[in-house]
């Protein structure tokens, strides 16, 4: 009986306390600024999008939007299951290839291409796509857009490889392009998709205005038995640059009627190679097109099986002369890079401590770090 009386008094007291708390909250005015801010259009070239797959809760990720000039958080969108993401060329949309299960981590699988408005950070539309989208850590060319924004290309891995083509005008899937033995979808012009193949070639698929394949070619590109080429390329227009894990840069120009393989060159001198220097990281390269500069994460003690490890050291190269022109250093080891495309570019580096390091590329100086932005980000994008 004593216990019951104590419980009764405790329950009554708790009820009164909760009623008071509810009353107190009821008197507070709603904050009109939350969820109602519209970001300006066109977006600043220094607006950036951090793709956070969050290893600890892999079913739901996010893209965090920041102003790199003001070092300010602008907003966030919620994406499904390590969704590869990309930006439309006109700056209006952020695309994510989301994957959901009906019971969270199991059940019926549904894949959708979601088109997020970059001003409201809310979905404008979505299209259900085949449940084949590659389930992997996100990277630049897991999804891409045609240069006129007509089509979105989603890379599939089941483990057979293919590309789902989505028509953004009709808001429907137009075709699935089989790319056996090849990976990723590197957009080429208005109607081309390139992929890197295991036999050392680059495959180029040409589409018609209906989004269906009209032709394909293969161009020998590298020797897979002799070198390990990293598939995470960077591009200036339709010219793509790759690096091997030991620092040989290979480029291919896909802008003409026939692909043109560019002369190879090295990131490291013989002396630097002997000293152990080699590239490494996840999105280990970035390019600032207005400066004709390539930026590469570099290790000073290269180990063949650890080339994806982060590094605080970044080397800058002139894309015309292939000469090293500078060194930058982050606050903490960096895993992925992105350079903005404007005439006063920034280099953005995702570091392993949950921050983004921001470099002014005109001065080569680290201007600051935005802390606690992500848990396990893999990629950063800008307009």
C-alpha positions, 0 to 999 in steps of 0.5 A: 500500500505504501508503494502504491501511495508513493506511485500515486503521488509521483504520478500526480506530481509528474502530471502537474509538471508536464502540464506546466511544461506544456503550458510553458511551451504553448506560450512560446511563439513559433520561430518563423525562420526555421524551414522557411528560408529560400536560398538565392538563385542563381547559387553562388559558385562558392555554395557547396554540397557535402554528401554524408553517407553516415557509416553509423546509420547507413540507411539514411544519409544527407547532403549538407549545404554550406556557404563557403565564403561566409562559412555558414550552414545553409540547410540540409536534405535527407537522402536514402541509403548512400545516395549518389548525388549531382547538380544540374548544369543550370544550378536549379536542381540537386539530384539524388538516386535514393534507395529505400526499403519498406521496413527501413532496413528490409522489405520491398526495395524502391529506388527513386531519382529525386530532384531537389530544388536548390533554393527551397531544398525540397523535392520538385519531383521524383521518378521511380527507377529500376532497383539496380542502383549501385550500393557503394560509397558515393563518388562523382560519376555514380550519377551525372547529367547531360550538358543540356540537363535533358537526361540524368544517368544513374550507374547500376551494379547488380553485379552486372553493370548498366546505366539507367537513363532518365528523361528530365522533361518527360520525368520518366525512364527512357532506357537502360544501357548495358555496359558489361565489364565497365563502370560509372557514367562519365557524361559527354556533351549532350548525348554521350556517356563514357565508362571505364572498362576492365580491359583498359579501354574507355567505352563511349555510348551515344544516345538519340534525343529519345534517350536510347542508344544509337552507337558505341565505341571503345578506345584503348586507354591504359594497361590494366595488367601493368598499372592500377588506374583510379576510376575517380576522375576529374574533368574540364568539359569533356576532357577527363583526367585519371591518375594511377595509384603511383602518380601517372596522370592519364587524360582523354579528350572525348569532345571530338568525333573520335576520342583522343588519348592525351600524353601521359605525365607524372605527378612525382619526379624520380626523386619524389617517387624514391622518397615515397610520394604518391597520390591517395584519398577517396575523391583524391583530385580536383580541378579549377578550370579557370586557373588550369590547375589540378589539385591532388592529395599526396602521401609522403609514405605511400603503401600500395594497399593504403592508397585510399587513406586521407592526407593533409598534403595537397599538391597543385599542378599546372594542367598545361605544363604539368609542373608542380606549382604549389603545396597546400596543407589542411588542418587535418587529414583530408579524404575528398576534394572539390574546387569551385569553377569560378575565376576566384576559386576555392578548394574544399577538403572534407577532413576526417574530423567532420569538418571542411577545410577551405583554401583560397586558390589565388593565394594558396592559403587555408582561410578556415575550417567549418567544424562538425559538418558531417559524420562520414562524408565522401564527396563535396560538390559545387556549381 
